[in-house]
Amino acid sequence: MNSCLYECSVMHHRFAPKAHHFQHDIFMFYLDLDELDSVAKKILLFSHNRKNVYSFCDQDHEPAGQNPLKQRVLNFLQKSGIELNSSARIMLLTLPRVLGYVFNPISIYYCFDSAGEPICSVAEVGNTFREMKLYLLSPDELDANETFQKIVPKHFYVSPFSSLDLNFDFKLKIPVEKLAIKVDDLDGDEKVLITTLTGKRAELTNQNLLWLTIKFPLVTLKVIFLIHWHALRLWLKRIPFYRKAANAPLQREVLRPHSTLVSK
């Protein structure tokens, strides 16, 4: 089975306009989209498109559509000029619903051809308004260290304490035994925020999932709580606050747009 778990550490370090640092531990699923139903049969706490402690629901992810998620990803790649057939393997690093609640600041697709060669990656970035945006990292952005790298305009409202005209600097290493992901915010050539996601692989078994559930209970609720907790701390530090509706033109290619954009 290709699907597995990663016990992770998330680190944020803000440099400007004031320093702020935090780190917390979670775990994530790394799922082969061809294995969702077989994983659901094997893992008692996990279901596909059904209620359970952990529920992976196709509708929680982009690209949107009525087809199974893998086909939707393949269609998106085709429209972007990347041809992969149905025998391609698509892995998704993500958090499923936990007791019905889902929130992912970032989920990452890693796409491989039928021979198992890495072709591209897609970062699915989400915000607390339930909006999403997809960032494609193409074949020519894969380096010799098996890492997809790309600097791209953010143009997405992620945090009220970050300007919309920054750039994302993605470094997405293909997960194997270790997880090593880095997404920085750049203001020109200057790093204003560093975010890393590191971790170690664990087999997706009933025993391991139960242990990680005990170790990291209600993980999606933990993530959303910490986002708001640190937002409060940033506000108390008087870091400049950007309202979502203030600069709608710089929020581009947003999926599931909030009313602050739809009304514009």
C-alpha positions in Angstrom: 0.0 0.0 0.0 1.3 3.4 -1.0 -0.8 5.3 1.5 0.8 6.2 4.9 0.9 8.6 7.8 3.4 11.3 8.7 4.0 12.5 12.3 4.8 16.2 11.7 6.1 19.3 13.2 4.8 22.7 11.8 7.0 25.8 12.3 6.2 29.4 11.5 8.8 32.2 11.9 7.8 35.7 11.0 10.5 38.3 10.6 8.6 41.4 9.6 7.2 43.8 10.6 7.8 42.2 14.0 9.2 38.8 15.0 6.8 36.0 15.9 7.7 32.3 16.2 5.7 29.2 17.0 5.9 25.4 16.5 3.4 22.6 17.0 3.0 18.9 16.3 0.3 17.2 14.3 0.0 14.2 12.0 -1.2 14.0 8.4 -2.3 11.4 5.9 -0.5 10.7 2.6 -3.1 9.0 0.5 -3.0 7.3 -2.9 -6.2 8.4 -4.6 -6.5 4.9 -6.1 -6.5 3.4 -2.6 -9.1 5.4 -0.8 -11.7 2.6 -0.8 -9.2 -0.2 0.0 -7.8 2.0 2.9 -11.4 2.4 4.2 -11.9 -1.3 4.2 -8.6 -1.9 6.1 -8.6 1.0 8.6 -11.5 0.9 11.1 -11.3 4.6 11.9 -11.2 5.8 8.3 -13.9 6.1 5.7 -14.2 7.4 2.1 -17.1 9.7 1.5 -18.8 8.3 4.7 -18.9 9.4 8.3 -16.3 8.1 10.7 -13.7 9.4 13.1 -11.6 10.2 10.0 -13.5 10.8 6.7 -11.9 11.6 3.4 -14.5 13.4 1.3 -13.8 14.1 -2.4 -15.9 17.3 -2.1 -13.5 18.8 0.4 -10.8 19.2 -2.3 -10.3 21.1 -5.5 -10.5 20.9 -8.5 -14.3 20.8 -8.0 -16.6 18.6 -10.0 -18.8 15.5 -9.9 -16.1 13.0 -11.0 -13.9 11.1 -8.5 -11.1 13.4 -7.2 -8.3 11.6 -9.2 -10.1 12.3 -12.5 -10.7 15.9 -11.5 -7.0 16.3 -10.8 -6.1 14.7 -14.2 -8.5 17.0 -16.0 -7.0 20.0 -14.3 -3.5 18.9 -15.3 -4.6 18.3 -18.8 -6.0 21.8 -19.1 -2.6 23.1 -17.7 -0.8 21.2 -20.5 0.3 18.1 -18.5 -0.9 14.8 -19.9 -1.2 11.9 -17.5 -3.4 8.8 -18.1 -5.6 6.9 -15.7 -2.6 4.7 -14.7 -0.8 7.6 -13.2 -0.5 7.7 -9.4 -1.6 10.7 -7.5 -0.8 11.1 -3.8 -2.3 13.7 -1.6 -0.8 14.9 1.7 -3.7 16.2 3.7 -6.0 16.1 6.8 -9.3 14.4 6.3 -12.4 15.3 8.3 -12.1 14.6 12.0 -15.5 13.8 13.5 -17.0 15.7 10.6 -14.8 18.8 10.8 -12.1 19.6 8.2 -9.6 22.4 7.8 -6.4 22.3 5.8 -4.1 25.4 5.5 -2.4 23.4 2.8 -2.8 20.0 1.1 -0.3 18.9 -1.6 -0.8 16.6 -4.6 2.2 14.7 -5.9 1.7 13.3 -9.3 3.6 10.4 -10.8 3.4 8.8 -14.3 2.6 5.1 -14.9 6.3 4.3 -14.4 6.4 6.0 -11.0 8.4 9.0 -12.2 7.4 12.3 -10.5 5.8 14.7 -12.9 4.4 17.6 -11.0 2.9 18.9 -7.8 -0.2 20.9 -6.9 -0.4 22.9 -3.7 -4.0 23.4 -2.5 -3.9 26.4 -0.1 -6.9 27.1 2.0 -7.9 30.0 4.3 -10.4 30.4 7.2 -13.0 31.8 4.8 -13.1 28.3 3.3 -11.6 29.6 0.1 -9.0 27.7 -1.8 -6.4 28.3 -4.5 -4.3 25.9 -6.5 -0.7 26.5 -7.3 0.8 24.2 -10.0 4.5 23.2 -9.9 5.3 21.8 -13.3 7.8 19.1 -14.4 10.6 21.7 -15.2 10.3 22.9 -11.6 11.6 19.6 -10.1 15.2 19.7 -9.1 17.8 17.0 -8.6 16.9 16.6 -5.0 13.4 15.5 -5.8 12.0 18.8 -4.7 9.5 20.9 -6.7 10.5 24.6 -6.4 8.6 27.7 -7.5 8.2 31.4 -6.7 4.8 32.7 -7.6 2.6 35.7 -6.7 0.4 34.8 -3.7 -2.7 36.8 -4.8 -4.7 35.0 -2.1 -5.9 36.1 1.3 -4.3 33.7 3.7 -3.6 35.8 6.8 -4.9 39.3 7.8 -1.4 40.0 8.9 0.2 39.4 5.5 0.0 41.6 2.4 -1.6 40.2 -0.7 1.2 41.4 -3.0 3.8 39.0 -1.5 5.2 35.9 -3.3 5.0 32.3 -2.2 8.3 30.4 -2.4 7.4 26.8 -2.6 9.9 24.0 -1.9 7.9 20.7 -1.9 10.2 17.7 -1.5 8.6 14.4 -2.6 7.8 12.5 0.7 9.5 9.2 1.3 10.7 8.3 4.8 10.9 12.0 5.7 8.7 14.9 5.1 10.4 18.2 4.2 8.2 21.0 3.0 8.9 24.7 3.0 6.7 27.6 2.0 8.1 31.1 2.5 6.5 34.5 2.1 8.7 36.9 0.1 8.6 40.6 -0.2 10.7 41.1 -3.2 13.9 39.2 -2.3 13.3 39.5 1.4 11.8 36.7 3.5 9.1 37.9 5.8 7.7 34.6 6.9 9.1 31.0 6.9 6.8 28.0 7.2 8.1 24.5 7.4 6.4 21.1 7.6 8.7 18.3 8.6 8.1 14.7 9.8 8.7 11.0 9.6 6.7 8.3 7.9 4.6 5.7 9.7 2.7 2.8 8.2 -1.0 3.4 7.8 -2.3 0.7 10.2 -5.1 0.5 12.7 -2.6 0.5 15.6 -0.6 3.5 14.3 -3.7 5.6 13.6 -5.1 4.8 17.0 -1.8 5.9 18.7 -1.6 9.1 16.7 -5.3 9.8 17.5 -4.5 9.5 21.2 -1.3 11.6 20.8 -2.9 14.3 18.7 -6.7 14.3 19.4 -9.0 16.4 17.3 -6.1 17.5 15.1 -8.2 19.7 12.7 -9.7 21.5 15.6 -6.2 22.0 17.0 -5.1 23.6 13.8 -7.9 26.1 13.5 -7.6 26.9 17.2 -3.9 27.7 16.9 -4.5 29.8 13.9 -6.9 32.0 15.8 -4.7 32.0 19.0 -1.6 33.2 17.1 -3.7 35.7 15.2 -4.7 37.2 18.6 -1.1 37.3 19.6 -0.1 39.1 16.4 -2.9 41.6 16.9 -1.7 42.3 20.4 1.8 43.0 18.9 0.1 45.6 16.8 1.1 44.1 13.5 -0.7 45.8 10.6 -4.0 44.2 9.8 -5.3 43.8 6.3 -9.1 43.4 5.9 -10.2 40.9 3.3 -12.5 43.2 1.4 -9.9 46.0 1.2 -8.1 44.7 -1.9 -10.3 42.3 -3.9 -8.4 42.9 -7.2 -5.3 41.1 -5.7 -7.3 38.0 -4.8 -7.2 36.1 -8.1 -8.2 32.7 -9.3 -9.8 32.0 -5.9 -11.9 28.9 -5.7 -15.1 28.7 -3.5 -15.0 32.6 -3.2 -16.4 34.2 -0.1 -19.1 36.8 -0.3 -16.4 39.5 0.1 -15.3 38.6 -3.4 -18.5 37.5 -5.0 -20.1 40.9 -4.2 -17.4 42.8 -5.9 
